[in-house]
């Protein structure tokens, strides 16, 4: 063999090794070839021995001085939670509306129960709160604090004289230990989104008793502590930063001149204007002590301008190139993570404005037309979840496919498939992937499966 032939053989052999599962540098092939060049062991008689030794070293993590390069960090092995074992549960009526993980407990809602507690270690159901009438919304328990679970239910099960359903929504507080309803309060509309109610310092911040009012309720009794009402003709979005409530308010017109940001004192409700942003802004989430908002863009504009607003009103904006129609997007930590209907996942840095990577999402996307026929497009694929400890982002499709992509590079490092169960014509049947330490709980309709991805072993 010539020197060039030996070097090419080394490259081919190393690239054939599944380096993603071993503690080896990402550019190991080129490092070895460079070392070979320096050491000049290109004699034909030693070529086969060299290739064999290099392959063994790659598989068992030898070479490179025993340390990984920065572009391929050592990934900690998945560790099962104490007392956890793989489980599967299918309880119709118990979880179709979604679930929340809190410690070793799962709190869910479905068509038969407005709240149900499951053991996240075993999947065993521990208590339930029966629905008023049908449980057919896209809502589920949204918070747990100091032994109290906060969720929603229909205000009444009664019909009007003509037989129509009376409608209405209650915010409900439930004892996390036994499922007893502690208190409930009526809300002025059937809004059960993430902005309808949220926890702040010392209170529950909830849209009640009128459409233009947010009230702070005692978390143990439901008694009102204070309320804040905005002017007629104004629409306000709501968020919480470090326990403090904020409002983003704009005139209810097609093209408002600006969006005002207010901070409310969590103890008194006193409002202080923080800043004003141009045009209409859409709240996307929060990152640390900053609000994350996006300016309106035309369908022809592929750039999404995202602005970070600090608690002092300081603003930093970045444009992001969004390619294709989105099936879902989430603000997680200092990242904006999107999934397009074309099956591409993108991760953007909120701090630098960079597109960190765009890669295939690694799961089979659902049929867009089928999904949008029964639910909003944003529920076509489960919202992604991030394991900071392992440096992974997980995706789950209602088709039953799971994937894990490297958070830094977008490389797919794991894939699996779970049986998604029979599809049901129920508006609330959305898919969901939840993280319980290193274990996953995936849910599609009433079926839940908990498994431990073997990544980094």
Buried (B, 14 or more C-beta within 10 A) or exposed (E): BEBEEBBEBBBEBBEEBEBBBBBBBBBBBBBBBEBBEEEEBBEEEEBEEBBEEBBEBBBEEEBBEEEBEEEBEEBEEBBBBEEBEEBEBBBEBBBBBBBBBBEBBBBBBBBBBBBBBBBBBBBEBBBBBBBBBEBBBBBBBBBBEEEBBBBBBBBBEEEEEEEEEEEBBBBBBBEBEEBEBBBBBEBBEBBBEEBBBBBBBEBBBBBBBEBBBBBBBBBEEBEBBBBBBBEEEBBBBBBBBEEBBBBBBBBEEEEBEBBBBBBBBBBEBEBEEBBBBEEBBBBBBBBBEBBBBBBBBEEEEEEBBBBBBBBEEEBBBBBBEBEBEBBBBBBBEBBBBBBBBEBBBBBBBBEEBEBBBBBEBBBBBBEEEEBBEBBEBBBBBBBBBBBEEBBBBBBBBBBBBBBBBBBBBBBBBBBBEBEBBEEBEBBBBBBBBBBBBBBBBBBBBBBBBBBBBEBBE
